[in-house]
Amino acid sequence: MSLTHARHPTEDPPWARWTILALVLGFLALMLILPLAAVFAGALRKGLEASLAAISDPDAISAVKLTLLVAVIAVPFNAAFGICAAWAIAKHYFPGKSFLITLIDIPFSVSPVVSGLIYVLVFGAQGWFGDWLIDHNITIIFAVPGIVLATIFVTFPFIARELIPLMQEQGVAEEEAAVSMGASGLVTFFLVTAPNIRWGLFYGVLLCNARAMGEFGAVSVVSGHIRGLTNTMPLHIELLYNEYDFVGAFSVAALLCLLALVTLALKTGLELTQSVRGRHV
């Protein structure tokens, strides 16, 4: 065999590469592409006009507005928390650092339904602060504040977990140099740290936003399923499906999928931009 056709010892044979590629593509087609196609096919089953009518229904519009409102509140809060948590863990040494990382990871291991139930037990009418909240006319459970709190809980690890390894890899040399030159803490962060983490932050924000818009379990427990008031898009989809309004359910689901695809497109664009910048550095 000529040297030009010799296979590298760590290179898989062609049949293995093509087999793995076929398995991956088949899995994606079965688990991702086919379900997405079924959603859009179900939405258009009675035509585009019927699908648009379902999306323009007042209850559907209310669900869309509430979903976007919750995301607008939860994502910036988690961005601020993620930056602070990553800064504390990656740039400082203190007792209990491992325990703090474990706490950040809790929403990854706890069922979203349990997360919602926790807030009901704390802020519900029969909960720890129930009597005080009632006396002061403050409503959290079965209202927007409860939905926001539940969404924040299930999504707050995303940005922190994206930034922690990035900041740890960068170390503290640049920040120490800036401080030694007289820069304050805020100046050091905005001029030294922030430029180095901006792509990781954007990526974490997109993931957090996608999860916030699609969250079902925790929100379902705390929302009360009040039609037109506390139903987010996933809850509205369930309501329509249980009422056998399949076109309406699939239409709203298709809209939610489009929002997710927009998030995915932004994520891909950021990755391409970062890759291009990396080649030019």
LINKADA-V140107 format. One record per residue. PHI is phi as a letter, one per 20 degrees, with the letter a starting at -180 (999 if undefined). NEAR is the number of other ideal C-beta (glycine too) atoms within 10 Angstrom. Layout:
BEGIN
phi | near
PHI | NEAR
PHI | NEAR
END
This chain:
BEGIN
phi | near
999 | 6
f | 5
f | 5
f | 5
d | 6
f | 9
e | 10
f | 6
g | 5
e | 5
e | 10
f | 12
f | 9
g | 9
f | 8
f | 10
f | 11
f | 11
f | 12
f | 11
f | 10
f | 10
f | 10
f | 10
f | 11
f | 10
f | 10
f | 11
f | 11
f | 10
e | 9
c | 10
f | 11
f | 11
f | 10
f | 14
f | 11
f | 12
f | 19
f | 16
f | 11
f | 17
f | 25
e | 16
f | 13
d | 15
o | 10
f | 10
f | 9
f | 15
f | 22
f | 12
f | 15
f | 23
f | 16
e | 10
f | 18
g | 9
f | 17
f | 22
f | 13
f | 17
f | 27
f | 19
f | 12
f | 23
f | 26
f | 16
f | 14
f | 23
f | 23
f | 13
e | 18
f | 26
f | 25
f | 12
f | 17
f | 26
f | 21
f | 11
f | 16
f | 27
f | 20
f | 12
f | 22
f | 26
f | 19
f | 15
f | 21
e | 20
d | 16
c | 9
d | 6
b | 8
f | 7
n | 9
f | 13
f | 9
f | 9
f | 15
f | 15
f | 11
f | 12
f | 19
e | 13
g | 12
f | 19
f | 10
d | 8
e | 14
g | 12
g | 20
f | 13
f | 11
f | 22
f | 27
f | 17
g | 18
f | 21
f | 19
f | 13
e | 15
d | 22
f | 18
g | 12
d | 8
e | 17
f | 11
d | 13
g | 17
f | 11
f | 11
f | 18
f | 11
f | 8
d | 8
l | 6
d | 12
d | 13
d | 21
f | 25
m | 18
b | 17
g | 16
g | 16
f | 24
f | 31
f | 22
f | 22
f | 28
f | 30
g | 20
f | 21
f | 24
d | 26
f | 21
f | 26
f | 25
f | 28
g | 25
f | 18
f | 22
e | 25
g | 21
f | 13
f | 17
f | 21
f | 13
f | 9
f | 16
m | 11
c | 14
f | 8
f | 15
f | 20
f | 13
f | 12
f | 18
f | 15
f | 8
e | 9
n | 7
f | 16
f | 10
f | 12
f | 8
f | 13
f | 18
f | 17
f | 12
e | 12
d | 17
f | 23
g | 12
f | 10
f | 15
d | 21
f | 12
f | 17
f | 20
f | 19
f | 20
f | 20
f | 25
f | 22
f | 23
f | 19
f | 29
f | 24
f | 22
f | 22
f | 25
f | 23
e | 18
f | 27
c | 17
g | 16
f | 28
f | 28
f | 20
f | 21
e | 26
e | 22
n | 15
l | 15
e | 11
f | 13
n | 14
c | 15
c | 21
e | 26
e | 28
f | 23
g | 20
f | 23
f | 27
f | 24
f | 16
f | 18
f | 24
f | 15
f | 9
e | 10
m | 8
e | 15
f | 15
f | 18
f | 25
f | 22
f | 24
f | 30
f | 27
f | 23
f | 21
f | 21
f | 21
f | 17
f | 11
f | 19
f | 16
f | 12
f | 13
f | 19
f | 12
f | 11
f | 16
f | 16
f | 11
f | 12
f | 17
f | 13
f | 10
f | 12
f | 15
f | 10
f | 10
f | 10
f | 9
f | 7
e | 6
f | 5
END
